[in-house]
């Protein structure tokens, strides 16, 4: 198998395992062994190990020497801490970027949200397609807020809450998030940076409340 094939195989192992964790097919605390995955995907341990390392970086598993990977639990305190920071930072990113956004920028944001809307309405399993587009929407503001460190800081936080965000998307109505995006764009179109900031803060707070509500009902998740 060539290098491209190995990368594709690793990503397939990563994506399928992540999907099973997000949707509860593999439970928190459950062990995932390399041997099980090599047998399932009919491959060597190399791409399996790389897929598990990627899942650990994203917070889905913890690698235990000689035991494989153990699916992590989501800590309610961790959700509160990270999302509170995101609420402040992403709100400011929108407020600071809003005065600099052009009509073309607003059209790009509207187009992204339209693509998200099509996924939400027409896709039986929208999460995998939703995430990269949603990241593009959010990254748009912090890349244009004139603070070079803002994008780096938010990316660092979002990297640590990858699983949290996937779970949030899996357990809520995506229409709520679409409406939040529209409120952000409308405020920018109206030339009201403070209103745009408030709309983003409401958006991030919604994700936090969705997750904490879910975790209160399923504390072992």
Secondary structure, DSSP 8 states (H G I E B T S, - for coil): --HHHHHHHHHHHHHHHHHHHHTTSS-TT-EE-HHHHHHHHT--HHHHHHHHHHHHHTTSEEEETTTEEEE----HHHHHHHHHHHHHHHHHHHHHHHTT--HHHHHHHHHHHHHHHHHHHH-TT-HHHHHHHHHHHHHHHHTSSS-HHHHHHHHHHHHHTHHHHHHHHHTS-HHHHHHHHHHHHHHHHTT-HHHHHHHHHHHHHHHHHHHHHHHHH-TT-
